[in-house]
Amino acid sequence: MVVNCEGVWREVSNYLDGEVSPDLRAAMDEHFRVCQKCTAILKGTRNVVGLYGEERMFEPPQGFSQRLHRRLEENMPRQRGTAFGWMVAVAAALLIIGSVEVGDSSTFAEPKQRSQQARPGIGVPAEMMVVVAEDGKTFHVAGCRFIHDKARQRIISASQALREGYTPCVRCMRKYLSASALLDADGDDDEFVSSNQPTSK
Amino acid sequence: MPEEAISLENRPDRLNEEMLIRRIRDGEHELFYELIRPYERRVYSTAFAILRNEADAEDVAQEAVLKAFKHIRQFRAEARFSTWLIQITVNEARMRRRKEHLEIVQPMVDQQDEEGNYTPREFADWREIPSETLERSEVRQKLTEALASLGQKYREVFVLRDVQHLSIEETAKILGVSTASVKTRLLRARLMLRDLLASGLGGSWGNRWSFAKGTKPW
């Protein structure tokens, strides 16, 4: 096979890429041995391919990578943030549920009462300060003469007293007792019941 | 083929790359930085070679990377991630070019008949341009100018084949042309660049070279 200059120019690119048949390659090699012009073209083309193939040929501008990452960051779903956000949300929800439960058990649910017979009061102002005796079962307004064990009395809020299982004194805290509580009250309380409910007699 | 191409082709972490992609898909988004780090330059240079200016190239490179992240689920493992990323970049760059009508005036060289034979203009003995000279910005500048003077279809093929080291088949697929077309355009692009860099005398724009024969910067 013989190849002329024009044939070489047509195939020089394929020659460099190894895309020519062995016969054509041999013919071209033979041509290059005798043709300076075509050898110059081959060398020049090979040089061009090598130069542009160098990584440093196209340097990105300074800060390119940082700006790219920043842009990505701005557009990336905040995976960690989201996960964290969810954790916060879940924790908050648990706290709310928890506090409701605590609230239920301490404020709204009936506390374990010190007196088996007494009934909890109704509408006792939570912030009202009351007096309790350490071994007593009821809470009182200050100065109530029915406070037992005056030596070991404490002044606490009504809500705290309720939490600790104290019930309203049927004397001084009468207005906070339900009718049923009054009915169920022991001993001396009976007179209050009768006096308070004249129609029932 | 240059050594760079070989090292990119045979990246030992190809498996690692597949694993990264799987994990990103599963929600570990921050691993995407690691996945694209080796390709950032390539994305930029592809965009730059097509758009021919730094600002547009950077913007398009960012868009392309963002798009790759958003569509990572569409990546099919039978392709190389780098090829897929370059394809997105080429598409983005083409869209940008269309939008901004960057090529209302076609370069002279683009008007040449693709199928016709290209006759080299410069037959003088080639004086090797050593790759070390690429350290000098004025040499890179001249090479960039020469590439920028080529018509779009030649530039695209040349960039994918000789800058990004993609195969003829990959180049054809990305550009949506036949492999025969890739070969023809590549031949023309290489010969035109050789002519432009050999002397600066041939061609309609050759006189724009700031250095004449004998005063080349290499």
Interface residues (C-beta under 8 A of the other chain):
Chain A: E6 W9 R10 V12 S13 N14 L16 D17 E19 Q36 K37 A40 I41 K43 G44 T45 N47 V48 V49 G50 L51 Y52 G53 E54 E55 R56 M57 F58 E59 P60 P61 F64 S65 R67 L68 H69 R71 L72 N75 M76 P77 Q79 R80
Chain B: P2 E4 A5 G27 E28 H29 E30 F32 Y33 R37 E40 R41 Y44 S45 F48 A49 E54 E58 A61 Q62 V65 L66 F69 K70 N117 Y118 T119 P120 E122 F123 A124 D125 W126 E128 I129 S131 L134 E135 R140 L143 T144 L147 F158 D162 V163 H165 I168 K183 L186 L187 R190 L191 L193 R194 L197 A198
